[in-house]
Amino acid sequence: MLINELRDINFIIFPNWSNLEIAIAEDLITVLRTLFTHPARQDITLLIDSQSLSDELQDNANSLLFETVLKLSLEDIISEDLNVGLTGRLSIQEWSVIKSFINFRIPINNEDGYIIQQPEIAQIPICDLSEICQQTVYEAARLESWQRWGDYFANSELPENAIPYYSKYLSSCPYQIDYYLKLSNIFYKTGQMQATIETLQNGISHCPQAEELYFWLIIRLKQSQKYLEARNLAQQITNKFPENYIFKMLSHLMLPVIYHTPDEIDTYRAWFQHGLEKLIQTINSPGEEKKALTGIRNHTNFFLAYQGKNDVLLQQQYGQLVHQIMTANYPQWIQARQISSISNKRIKIGYLSYFLCGWSGTVLFLNWLKYADNQNFEIYSYHIGHQIDPATQLFQSYSTKFYHLPNNLEQVCQQVIDDNLDVLIFPELGMDATTLCIAGLRLAPIQCMAWGQPVTSGLPTIDYFLSSELMEPVNGQDHYTEKLVRLPGVGISYPAIKVESIRRNRLFFGLREDAVVYISSQAGYKYLPQHDYIYAEIARQVPNAQFMFLRSGISQERLKRVFAAVGLDSLDYCVFSPVLPREDYFDLLSLTDIYLDTFDWAGGNTTLDAIACHLPIVTCPGEFMRGRHSSGFLQAMGVTETIADDASQYIQIAVRLAVDINWRSSVREALKLAINVLFDNPTATQNLEAFIKQAIALF
């Protein structure tokens, strides 16, 4: 019996196969006669347990079932709509899945008394034959099955198969908030954004007080580039639920993901600034500070930094607000802490993040732990997110102590306090709201942040920003409320990247064999509209160019506009790809010719991936550290010919790499020879530890 043979309503019987066949046959006839005439028989499967039978006895049981059905056919009550079958011999996993879809056990006269007394079988609800045809019974069973089938497929490799089950369930039970959320999430996961929004709107029409439906509708509207609609809704819902600070945060501080014009950036930034000032004025009493905790635990200023502006003042205002709210709610965790005597003990360093996993913003710093001097330092890691993967296991293996503490801010804080750290490092601040809240407390004498999200936290409780001397401009300190630490070189050593032999060809990725292929692999919000023209200008000068944008990347509408401005069709030059499996991603990098870095927010991990494939990097350092990663990497390697001073030179370099094949080859060779500077080099950890010792000495 396979799971795809099950239906909406599934019954099971447990015959005692040691009894006489005639007795078992009588039970089968009684059960089948009832089910063959059931009004919902087309939705029913009857399972006959035969898991304990040998192959030979399975054949005998099948023969008995066949003879029983044949006998009933003579009574002219057989219906092909009913599904009947033996379970056969099932693995533990197969039985566990099938059992979860069984609605009822039907008692029979010749039942296996031992099996039905087992706890897992005793938990199956019983339905007597006299009750089976009652409409309330099978309607309840059908609803339960729609829930189970929906949940089963939602967590499978084919989540779209959950859609009809959740839809049928909601058509019968239109007030189930959780199932509107589940169905909308399936639509979202399968790329059906309009259906996502309509499902949430339908849920709100039936459940107008369901705050979580409004929340997700606002988020999905924003993600579908309907920012103004999302903002207006947030403002309306703030009036509807005035005590809900999550909606207050959204209505005051929500920013778009993508901008269509440079003017939009200034407009929405002004809205943000005004909203932040208004929010600060609102949270002006202990009572409001208590209520506001929920708001700050569900908000970050993540998209603010992608406007390409100096955010230090706005971040400082928000950081002070977070600290104020956290102080009101957790006064026991704001006092200054002293470093204990370290003359005869190792220095305790803690790393706390929601992303101690295979996420780009923390993998950057994995080797800080790997190459730690265990004679002089103890490493404590606090993973407060949900994802567990091979990178998590590496973080754990490099730690003296490792804690996985999701969904419990108070437990995390108390554990950090109990561990009596000397230094607490946040690999990123600004990606996860809970992490930012924790950083707004004083849990260690010295608290630092690294550049997993390379923008100041604005928090008065973060003492140092751990950066790179090769990535910071001369006036870098002006961009931080923390004291800027310019670690030597790039400040990190990236885990070695193993690039396998190429398996794919260009055609697989929709690329021409004769094209000069430029690749740009950033998320869409890293592309600002004022720089779009660069791609069109390169295409104008390199007629056989192709641009591969990973993760769908830059706005296709914007590209169409700038290409048309120079008389070109963007569709002739631009190829868009979703996120690729790792093997395909590195195949693609190896098959392309030139990597185009983004302006204002440079590549980090993506640049390192390209360098591992010896791909020439065209980059132009920005005003802030977040726009200078790639140039820092290239300076460390001594390969600086492709670092531009401005957009005009950026275009010149990109064009020359396309037409001057010898120069392109020499750049690739230079990258190949210098690659060890960036990968698996323990020097970066030694420099970090030297700073920590100095900071403790100065404390």
C-alpha positions in Angstrom: 0.0 0.0 0.0 1.5 3.3 -1.1 0.6 6.7 0.3 -0.7 7.9 -3.1 -3.4 5.1 -2.8 -4.9 6.8 0.2 -7.9 9.1 -0.1 -9.7 11.7 1.9 -11.2 9.2 4.3 -9.1 6.1 5.3 -10.3 3.2 7.4 -8.3 0.2 8.7 -9.2 -3.2 10.0 -6.8 -5.6 11.8 -7.9 -9.2 11.1 -6.5 -12.1 13.1 -5.0 -14.1 10.3 -4.6 -17.1 12.5 -8.3 -17.6 12.5 -10.2 -19.7 9.9 -10.5 -18.0 6.5 -14.2 -18.4 6.6 -14.4 -16.2 9.8 -12.2 -13.5 8.3 -14.2 -13.6 5.1 -17.4 -13.0 7.0 -15.8 -9.9 8.6 -14.6 -8.7 5.2 -18.1 -9.2 3.7 -19.7 -7.2 6.5 -17.3 -4.3 6.3 -17.2 -4.2 2.5 -21.0 -4.4 2.1 -21.3 -1.3 4.2 -18.5 0.6 2.5 -19.5 -0.3 -1.1 -22.8 1.4 -0.4 -21.4 4.4 1.4 -22.5 7.8 0.0 -18.9 9.0 0.0 -17.3 5.8 -1.2 -15.3 7.6 -3.9 -13.4 9.4 -1.2 -12.7 6.2 0.9 -9.8 3.8 1.2 -10.1 0.6 3.3 -6.8 -0.7 4.5 -6.6 -4.3 5.6 -3.6 -4.8 7.9 -1.3 -7.6 6.7 2.1 -6.4 7.9 2.8 -9.6 9.9 2.3 -12.0 7.0 5.0 -13.7 5.0 5.1 -13.3 1.2 3.3 -16.6 0.8 0.6 -15.6 3.3 0.3 -12.2 1.6 -0.7 -14.1 -1.5 -3.3 -16.1 0.4 -4.7 -13.0 1.9 -5.0 -11.3 -1.5 -6.8 -14.4 -2.8 -9.2 -14.3 0.1 -9.9 -10.6 -0.6 -10.5 -11.3 -4.3 -12.9 -14.1 -3.5 -14.8 -11.9 -1.1 -15.2 -9.1 -3.6 -16.2 -11.6 -6.2 -18.9 -13.0 -3.9 -20.2 -9.5 -3.2 -20.3 -8.8 -7.0 -22.9 -11.5 -7.3 -25.1 -9.5 -4.9 -24.7 -6.6 -7.4 -23.5 -4.1 -4.8 -19.9 -3.8 -6.0 -18.7 -0.2 -6.7 -15.4 0.5 -8.4 -15.3 3.9 -6.6 -14.2 2.3 -3.3 -10.4 1.7 -2.9 -9.6 -1.5 -1.0 -6.2 -3.1 -0.4 -3.8 -5.0 1.9 -1.2 -2.9 3.6 1.5 -5.4 2.7 4.8 -5.4 4.6 5.8 -1.8 5.4 9.0 -0.3 6.8 8.7 1.6 10.1 8.9 4.9 8.2 6.2 3.9 5.6 3.9 2.7 8.3 4.4 5.9 10.3 3.4 8.1 7.4 0.4 5.9 6.4 -0.8 5.7 9.9 -0.9 9.4 10.2 -3.6 9.5 7.5 -5.9 6.8 9.0 -9.1 8.4 10.3 -10.7 5.4 11.9 -10.3 1.7 12.9 -13.3 -0.4 12.3 -13.8 -3.1 14.9 -14.4 -6.6 13.6 -15.3 -9.9 15.2 -12.1 -11.7 14.3 -9.7 -9.0 15.3 -6.0 -9.3 16.3 -6.4 -8.5 20.0 -2.6 -8.2 20.5 -2.1 -5.6 17.8 -5.0 -3.4 18.7 -3.7 -3.1 22.3 -0.4 -1.6 21.1 -0.3 2.1 22.1 0.2 3.4 18.5 -2.9 1.4 17.3 -5.0 2.2 20.4 -4.7 5.9 19.6 -6.5 5.4 16.3 -10.2 6.5 16.7 -12.7 3.7 16.5 -15.8 3.9 14.2 -18.4 1.2 14.4 -20.1 0.1 11.2 -23.3 1.5 12.5 -21.8 5.0 12.6 -19.9 4.9 9.3 -22.7 6.3 7.1 -23.5 9.1 9.5 -22.8 12.3 7.6 -21.3 14.1 10.6 -18.7 11.3 10.9 -17.4 11.2 7.4 -17.6 15.0 7.0 -15.4 15.4 10.1 -13.1 12.8 8.8 -12.8 14.5 5.4 -12.0 17.9 7.0 -9.3 16.2 9.2 -7.8 14.6 6.1 -7.7 17.8 4.1 -5.7 19.3 7.0 -3.3 16.3 7.1 -2.8 16.1 3.4 -2.2 19.8 3.2 0.4 19.7 5.9 2.0 16.7 4.4 2.5 18.2 1.0 3.4 21.6 2.4 6.5 20.0 3.9 7.3 17.9 0.9 9.3 18.6 -2.3 6.0 19.3 -4.0 4.4 22.0 -1.8 2.0 23.1 -4.6 0.1 19.8 -4.0 -1.0 21.2 -0.7 -3.0 24.0 -2.4 -6.2 22.0 -3.2 -6.4 20.4 0.2 -6.0 23.7 2.1 -8.4 25.4 -0.3 -11.1 22.7 0.3 -10.6 22.9 4.0 -11.0 26.7 4.1 -14.1 26.5 1.9 -15.7 24.4 4.6 -14.0 26.1 7.6 -13.6 29.7 6.5 -12.6 31.0 10.0 -9.4 29.1 10.4 -6.7 31.8 10.5 -3.8 29.4 10.6 -4.9 27.8 7.3 -5.1 31.1 5.4 -1.5 31.7 6.6 -0.5 28.2 5.5 -2.2 28.5 2.1 -0.8 31.9 1.4 2.7 30.7 2.4 2.4 27.9 -0.2 1.4 30.3 -2.9 4.4 32.5 -1.9 6.9 29.6 -1.9 5.7 28.6 -5.4 6.0 32.1 -6.8 2.3 32.9 -7.0 2.3 36.3 -5.4 -1.1 37.5 -6.5 -2.7 34.3 -5.1 -0.7 34.9 -1.9 -2.2 38.4 -1.5 -5.8 37.3 -2.5 -5.7 34.4 0.1 -4.7 36.8 2.9 -7.4 39.3 1.8 -10.0 36.4 1.7 -8.9 35.5 5.2 -9.3 39.0 6.4 -12.8 39.2 5.0 -13.8 36.2 7.1 -11.6 37.0 10.1 -11.4 40.9 10.3 -9.8 40.8 13.8 -6.9 38.5 12.8 -3.9 40.7 13.3 -1.4 38.2 11.8 -3.3 38.2 8.5 -3.0 41.9 8.2 0.7 41.7 9.1 1.5 39.2 6.4 -0.6 41.1 3.9 1.4 44.2 4.5 4.7 42.2 4.1 3.6 40.5 0.9 2.3 43.7 -0.7 5.7 45.2 0.0 7.5 42.2 -1.4 5.4 42.4 -4.6 6.6 46.0 -5.2 3.3 47.5 -4.0 5.0 49.6 -1.4 2.5 52.5 -1.3 -0.4 50.1 -0.9 1.4 48.3 1.9 2.3 51.5 3.7 -1.3 52.8 3.4 -2.6 49.5 4.8 -0.1 49.6 7.7 -1.3 53.1 8.6 -5.0 52.0 8.5 -4.3 48.9 10.6 -2.4 51.0 13.1 -5.6 52.9 13.7 -7.6 49.6 13.9 -5.2 48.1 16.4 -3.6 51.0 18.2 -2.0 48.9 20.9 -0.1 46.8 18.4 3.4 48.2 18.1 4.3 45.9 15.2 1.9 47.8 13.0 3.2 51.1 14.4 6.7 50.1 13.4 5.6 49.2 9.9 3.5 52.3 9.4 6.4 54.6 10.5 9.6 52.8 9.4 8.8 50.4 6.5 10.9 51.0 3.4 10.6 49.6 -0.2 12.8 46.7 -1.4 13.3 48.2 -4.8 13.4 51.8 -6.0 12.3 52.9 -9.5 14.1 56.3 -9.6 16.7 58.1 -7.5 14.1 60.6 -6.4 12.1 57.8 -4.7 15.1 57.1 -2.5 15.0 60.7 -1.1 11.2 60.7 -0.7 11.1 57.5 1.2 14.1 58.4 3.3 12.3 61.6 4.4 9.2 59.5 5.3 11.4 57.2 7.3 13.1 60.1 9.2 9.7 61.7 9.9 8.3 58.3 11.0 11.2 57.6 13.3 10.9 61.0 15.0 7.1 60.5 15.5 7.7 57.0 16.9 10.3 58.3 19.4 7.8 61.0 20.5 5.1 58.3 21.0 7.3 56.0 23.2 7.7 58.5 26.0 6.5 56.7 29.1 7.2 53.4 31.0 3.9 52.0 29.9 4.6 52.6 26.2 8.2 51.3 26.5 6.8 48.0 27.8 4.3 47.7 25.0 6.9 48.7 22.4 9.1 45.7 23.1 6.9 43.6 20.7 7.4 46.1 18.0 11.2 46.3 18.1 11.4 42.5 18.3 9.7 42.3 14.9 11.5 45.1 13.1 14.9 46.0 11.7 16.1 48.9 9.6 17.6 46.4 7.1 16.6 48.2 3.9 17.7 51.6 5.1 21.4 50.9 4.5 20.6 50.0 0.8 19.8 53.6 0.0 23.5 54.5 -0.4 23.5 57.2 2.2 25.2 57.9 5.5 22.9 56.3 8.1 24.8 57.0 11.3 22.4 59.7 12.6 19.2 57.7 11.8 20.8 54.5 13.2 21.8 56.3 16.3 18.3 57.6 16.9 16.8 54.1 16.4 19.6 52.5 18.5 18.9 54.8 21.4 15.2 53.9 21.1 16.0 50.2 21.2 18.2 50.7 24.2 15.6 52.8 25.9 12.9 50.1 25.4 15.2 47.2 26.4 16.3 49.1 29.5 12.7 49.6 30.6 11.9 45.9 30.1 15.2 44.4 31.4 16.8 46.8 33.9 18.7 43.9 35.4 20.8 43.6 32.2 22.0 47.1 31.6 24.6 47.6 34.3 28.2 48.0 33.4 30.2 44.8 33.8 33.7 44.3 34.9 36.3 42.1 33.4 37.5 39.6 36.0 41.1 39.0 36.6 42.6 37.2 33.5 46.1 36.6 34.8 45.5 32.9 35.3 42.7 32.1 33.0 41.7 32.2 29.3 39.9 35.1 27.8 36.2 34.3 27.2 34.9 35.4 23.8 31.3 34.9 22.8 29.7 34.9 19.4 26.0 35.5 19.3 23.8 35.4 16.1 20.6 34.2 14.6 22.7 33.0 11.7 25.3 30.6 13.0 24.7 28.5 9.9 25.4 28.6 6.2 24.5 32.3 5.9 26.8 34.7 4.1 27.0 37.3 6.9 28.4 34.9 9.5 30.4 32.4 7.4 32.7 35.3 6.7 33.9 35.0 10.3 33.9 31.2 10.8 37.7 31.1 10.7 37.9 33.6 13.6 36.7 30.6 15.6 38.6 27.9 13.7 42.0 29.4 14.2 41.4 30.7 17.8 44.3 30.3 20.2 42.8 27.8 22.5 45.6 28.2 25.0 44.6 31.7 25.7 40.9 32.0 24.6 37.7 30.2 25.2 35.0 30.4 22.5 31.3 30.5 23.5 28.8 30.4 20.6 25.1 31.3 21.0 22.9 30.3 18.0 19.5 31.8 18.4 18.1 31.0 15.0 16.3 27.8 13.8 18.5 26.6 10.9 20.9 23.8 11.6 23.2 22.8 8.8 26.9 21.8 8.2 28.1 25.3 8.9 26.3 25.2 12.3 28.2 22.0 13.0 31.5 23.8 12.2 30.6 26.7 14.5 29.9 24.1 17.2 33.1 22.1 16.6 35.2 25.3 16.9 33.5 26.4 20.2 34.5 25.6 23.7 30.7 25.7 24.5 27.9 25.9 22.0 24.3 26.8 22.7 21.3 26.5 20.4 18.6 28.7 22.0 15.9 29.8 19.5 12.8 31.7 20.4 13.8 32.7 24.0 15.5 36.1 24.4 15.5 35.9 28.2 17.1 32.5 28.2 19.8 33.6 25.8 20.6 36.7 27.9 20.8 34.8 31.1 23.1 32.2 29.6 25.5 34.9 28.4 25.5 36.4 31.9 26.1 33.1 33.5 29.0 32.4 31.2 30.7 35.6 32.5 32.2 36.6 29.1 35.0 39.1 28.7 34.0 40.0 25.1 30.8 39.5 23.2 30.9 39.7 19.4 27.9 40.0 17.2 28.8 38.9 13.6 26.0 41.0 12.3 23.5 43.5 13.7 20.6 44.7 11.6 19.5 41.4 10.0 17.6 39.9 12.9 15.4 42.0 15.3 15.9 39.8 18.3 19.7 39.9 18.0 19.5 43.7 17.8 17.4 43.8 21.0 19.9 41.6 22.8 22.7 43.9 21.6 20.8 46.8 23.2 21.7 45.3 26.6 25.0 45.1 28.4 25.7 41.4 28.7 29.6 41.6 28.6 32.2 44.2 29.6 33.2 44.6 26.0 30.7 44.3 23.2 31.6 44.3 19.5 30.0 43.9 16.1 31.5 42.7 12.9 30.4 43.5 9.3 28.0 40.7 8.5 25.6 43.7 8.0 28.2 46.5 7.4 26.5 49.5 8.9 26.6 51.0 12.3 24.2 49.5 14.9 23.6 52.9 16.5 23.4 51.2 19.9 25.2 52.8 22.9 25.9 49.3 24.2 28.2 48.3 21.3 31.7 49.5 21.9 33.6 48.5 18.8 33.0 48.0 15.1 35.4 45.3 13.8 36.3 46.3 10.3 39.1 46.2 7.8 41.9 48.6 7.1 41.6 47.9 3.3 37.9 48.5 3.2 37.5 51.7 5.2 37.8 55.2 3.8 39.9 57.7 5.5 36.9 59.2 7.3 35.4 55.8 8.2 34.9 56.7 11.9 32.4 59.3 10.8 30.1 56.4 9.7 29.9 54.7 13.1 28.7 55.3 16.6 31.0 52.5 17.7 34.8 53.0 17.9 36.1 51.8 14.5 38.7 49.0 14.6 40.6 48.7 11.3 41.9 45.1 11.5 44.9 44.6 9.3 44.3 43.5 5.7 40.7 42.5 5.1 40.3 41.5 8.7 39.0 38.0 7.9 40.1 34.7 6.4 37.5 33.0 4.3 37.0 29.2 4.5 38.6 27.6 1.4 36.3 27.1 -1.5 36.6 23.9 -3.5 35.7 24.4 -7.2 34.9 21.2 -8.9 35.2 20.3 -12.6 32.6 22.0 -14.8 29.6 19.7 -15.5 27.3 22.2 -17.4 27.7 24.2 -20.5 26.6 27.7 -21.3 23.5 26.6 -23.1 22.2 25.1 -19.9 22.1 28.6 -18.4 20.7 30.3 -21.5 24.0 31.8 -22.5 25.5 32.0 -26.0 28.8 30.2 -26.6 30.2 33.2 -28.5 29.2 35.9 -26.0 31.4 37.8 -23.6 29.4 37.0 -20.4 29.3 39.4 -17.5 27.9 38.1 -14.3 26.3 40.1 -11.4 25.0 38.0 -8.6 23.5 40.3 -6.0 20.0 40.6 -4.5 17.8 43.1 -6.2 17.9 45.7 -3.4 21.7 46.2 -4.0 21.1 47.7 -7.4 20.3 51.4 -7.2 18.5 53.0 -10.3 21.2 55.7 -10.8 23.7 53.1 -11.8 21.5 51.1 -14.3 22.8 52.9 -17.3 26.2 51.3 -16.8 25.0 47.9 -18.2 23.5 49.5 -21.2 26.6 51.5 -21.9 28.8 48.4 -21.7 26.4 46.6 -24.1 26.6 49.5 -26.5 30.4 49.1 -26.6 30.5 45.3 -26.5 27.9 44.2 -29.0 28.3 40.4 -28.2 27.9 41.0 -24.5 25.5 39.0 -22.3 24.7 39.9 -18.7 23.7 37.1 -16.3 21.8 38.4 -13.3 21.5 35.8 -10.5 18.6 35.7 -8.0 16.6 37.6 -10.7 18.7 40.6 -9.5 18.1 44.0 -10.9 14.7 45.3 -11.9 13.9 44.2 -15.4 11.6 47.2 -16.0 14.5 49.5 -15.1 16.9 47.7 -17.4 14.4 47.8 -20.3 14.2 51.6 -19.8 18.0 52.3 -19.8 18.7 50.0 -22.7 16.0 51.6 -24.8 17.6 55.0 -24.1 20.7 53.9 -26.1 18.6 52.2 -28.8 19.0 48.6 -27.5 16.6 45.9 -26.3 17.6 44.6 -22.8 16.1 41.2 -23.7 18.9 40.8 -26.3 21.5 41.1 -23.7 20.2 40.2 -20.2 19.6 36.8 -18.8 18.0 36.2 -15.4 18.4 33.2 -13.2 16.8 32.2 -9.9 19.0 31.0 -7.0 21.0 28.0 -8.2 22.2 24.8 -6.4 25.8 25.3 -5.3 27.2 23.0 -8.0 25.4 24.8 -10.8 26.3 28.2 -9.3 30.0 27.4 -9.4 29.7 25.9 -12.9 28.1 29.2 -14.0 30.8 31.3 -12.5 33.4 29.2 -14.2 31.7 29.6 -17.6 31.4 33.4 -17.4 34.1 35.9 -18.3 33.8 38.9 -16.1 32.3 39.7 -12.7 30.6 43.1 -12.4 30.4 44.3 -8.8 27.6 46.5 -7.6 28.0 50.2 -6.7 27.4 51.5 -3.1 27.0 47.9 -1.7 29.8 45.6 -3.0 29.9 41.9 -3.1 31.3 40.0 -0.1 30.8 36.3 -0.3 29.8 36.6 -4.0 33.1 38.3 -4.8 35.0 35.7 -2.9 33.2 33.0 -4.9 34.1 34.7 -8.1 37.8 35.0 -7.0 37.8 31.3 -6.2 36.9 30.8 -9.9 39.7 33.3 -10.9 37.1 35.6 -12.4 38.2 39.2 -13.1 36.4 41.6 -10.7 35.3 45.0 -11.9 34.6 47.2 -8.9 34.4 50.8 -7.9 34.9 51.6 -4.2 32.0 53.4 -2.6 31.8 56.1 0.0 31.1 53.6 2.8 32.7 50.3 3.9 29.8 48.4 2.5 30.7 49.5 -0.9 34.4 48.6 -0.6 34.6 44.9 0.1 35.7 43.8 -3.4 38.3 46.5 -3.7 39.7 45.4 -0.3 39.9 41.8 -1.4 41.7 42.8 -4.6 44.1 45.1 -2.8 45.0 42.3 -0.4 45.8 40.1 -3.3 47.8 42.8 -5.1 45.5 42.6 -8.2 44.3 46.2 -8.5 44.1 46.8 -12.2 40.3 46.3 -12.3 39.5 48.7 -9.4 37.9 51.8 -10.9 38.0 55.4 -9.6 34.5 56.2 -10.9 31.7 54.9 -13.1 33.3 56.1 -16.3 36.5 54.1 -15.6 34.4 51.2 -14.4 32.8 51.0 -17.9 36.2 51.3 -19.5 37.7 48.4 -17.5 34.6 46.2 -18.2 34.9 46.9 -21.9 38.6 46.4 -22.1 38.3 43.0 -20.3 35.9 42.0 -23.0 38.0 43.0 -26.0 41.5 42.4 -24.6 41.6 38.7 -24.1 45.3 38.6 -23.2 44.7 41.2 -20.4 41.7 39.2 -19.1 43.9 36.1 -19.0 46.6 37.8 -17.1 44.2 39.1 -14.5 42.8 35.6 -14.1 46.3 34.2 -13.6 47.2 36.9 -11.1 44.1 36.0 -9.1 45.0 32.4 -9.2 48.6 33.0 -7.9 47.5 35.3 -5.0 44.4 33.4 -3.8 45.9 32.0 -0.6 46.0 35.5 0.9 42.2 35.4 1.4 41.5 31.8 2.2 42.2 29.7 5.3 44.9 32.1 6.6 45.2 32.1 10.4 46.7 35.6 10.4 43.3 37.3 10.5 42.4 35.5 13.8 45.7 36.4 15.3 45.1 40.1 14.5 41.6 39.9 16.1 43.0 38.3 19.2 45.7 41.0 19.4 43.0 43.7 19.4 41.0 41.9 22.0 44.0 41.7 24.4 44.6 45.4 23.8 41.0 46.3 24.4 41.0 44.3 27.7 44.2 46.0 28.8 42.6 49.4 28.1 39.3 48.5 29.8 
